[in-house]
Amino acid sequence: MKSQCKVMVVDDVYVFRHTLKRNLMDLGHVIVCECDNGFDAIEMYKTQKPDFVTLDITMPSVNGVACGLKALEAIMKFDKDAKIIMITSHSEHKMIVEAISKGAKGYIRKPVTKEKLQSSIAKIFPAAN
């Protein structure tokens, strides 16, 4: 697994972003930026080029489409190799399946713990053999 990653954290709830950032930093990663909506996330991804993104799937919607899914789709269109972990507060199975089909590398259900983060990150960056 990559020892230190540059991470972008995207969630509309400040308290959750703060907790997620602290957990990621405790795991040795660097937060390059944070966003409270998917639209800013799309633009920040292009300039910050993080190693991976944590992206809330259920931020406020636009035209009935979950903002997290729109951001995922736009980021994947910009960079087909983007590594995005979706964060979900419920068992939104249909949205999770859609996110994976659009290129998300995994998902974590809230509450997000360091152990869940570490496990998801290890799946994205497996140890070189």
GIHU-V246904 format. One line per field, one symbol per residue. ss: DSSP state (2 for helix, 1 for strand, 0 for the rest). phi: phi as a letter, one per 40 degrees, with the letter a starting at -180 (. if undefined). psi: psi as a letter, one per 30 degrees, with the letter a starting at -180 (. if undefined). Layout:
ss = ???
phi = ???
psi = ???
This chain:
ss = 000001111100022222222222220001111110022222222222000111110000010010222222222222000001111100002222222220000111100002222222222200000
phi = .ccbbcbbbbacbddcdccccccccccgcbccabbbacccdcccdcccfccabbbccbcdcbfgbddccccdccccccaccdbbbcbbcbccdccccccccchdciabccccbdcccdccccccbcccc
psi = kkeklkkkkjkfjeeeeeeeeeeeefgglkjflklglfeeeeeeeeefilelkkjkfhlklkhgkkeeeeeeeeeeeejfgkjkjkkkfahieeeeeeeefgfkfalkkkkkleeeeeeeeeeeilkk.
